[in-house]
Amino acid sequence: MEWLRLFFLHPVSFYQGAAFPFAFLFNYLCIMDSFSTRARYLFLLAGGGALAVAAMGPYAVLIFTPAVCSVALLYSLAPQQVHRWTFCFQMSWQTLCHLGLHYTEYYLHEPPSVRFCITLSSLMLLTQRVTSLSLDICEGKVEAASGGIRSRSSLSEVVCKALPYFSYLLFFPALLGGSLCSFQRFQACVQGSSALYPRHSFWALSWRGLQILGLECINVAVSRMVDAGAGLTDCQQFECIYVVWTTAGLFKLTYYSHWILDDSLLHAAGFGSELGQSPGEEGYVPDADIWTLERTHRISVFARKWNQSTARWLRRLVFQHSRVWPLLQTFAFSAWWHGLHPGQVFGFLCWAVMVEADYLIHSFANEFIRSWPMRLFYRTLTWAHTQLIIAYIMLAVEVRSLSSLWLLCNSYNSVFPMVYCILLLLLVKRKHKCK
């Protein structure tokens, strides 16, 4: 089966698949109440350490170091200072690692190590968990850890108190992928007397498996179409639009498959959507909402639903704390978090402008388009335009070389974001005149 061979040839998919037996074992032991809460934390931490060493090799130290330093900061700082210092340290560490990738790709002109790329991806997810935990402490949602080192507790007692934090930062179901899980939810799932009902787990995982099977079959078909046609370097005029659209479709299918696989691993370990929700807390958010993503005619909706848990994390971390140009700051930080490759900087800033244009265009259209035939025509037209703009942005973000980015900008695909830019300028001017 070609789709199965291609899917598990991807290194992250391979290691995520290898983690499933341990996820099922952890879930089973929780259901049977076979070991204590401390043993559960140790199991998740040991699994994370083993998976990191297996997938990353010597680069695993780049994950262990910030995890240890972050817990040390949690214990040594006051609650009001925790977020600022952990954020600065974690983003500085991640940026240095990304600069190493830049040095390899752009200065040495060598392909980066696969293990190093897996490490960078895991480090980005670690940044999410570290900053989410520090924000929870700063906002009083989680009890502050500070005082553990200052008190007269022995080293063993301090380590035992820190075990939940270490386990949360490195637990194996979320080490290489998966939706962001809050610390409160993590604790509730670990400390619960049972994780999942086996029958419900079986059917939920079976459905996810069928989704992955379908997506990978489509992926193989689209891959053959892309391979048989012209590339971005040799396409002509309107043909480039088809090339960008199909290539972006290939990227989306790959993301969807991996997100569902990551969600399945979390679900198999007992961190799925059924348990662990505290009163007033938002429930588990899967990253792949394929139905909404593929049918929406609004770029702003796509931005909120694409990689949903990351979108919510960015909103909480940046957007809600920005007083000036919050949208631009959020997308600029997203480019920084992703590594600041030239295509990422261009793509995310372009995305920010498109979202701003989207708000004004649809607000204007809702005022003047009344009849349902015109609304249907408008929705169809904006759906196609949205999909083509998203394909343009996705290709810009995914390309690594400046030459490829230049080819994309010089193709007919640039017409679609340019249309939104012109409409944005006109509507902003109209808005100021009305005021």
Salt bridges, closest charged atoms under 4 A:
GLU2 OE1 - ARG224 NH2 2.61
ASP33 OD1 - ARG40 NH2 3.34
GLU105 OE1 - HIS341 ND1 3.83
GLU105 OE1 - ARG400 NE 3.70
ASP136 OD1 - ARG316 NH2 2.64
GLU139 OE1 - LYS141 NZ 3.48
GLU139 OE1 - ARG316 NH2 2.97
ASP263 OD2 - ARG208 NE 2.49
GLU274 OE2 - HIS200 NE2 2.81
GLU274 OE1 - HIS267 ND1 3.94
GLU282 OE1 - ARG312 NH1 2.68
GLU294 OE2 - LYS252 NZ 3.22
ASP358 OD2 - ARG298 NH2 3.13
ASP358 OD1 - HIS362 NE2 3.03
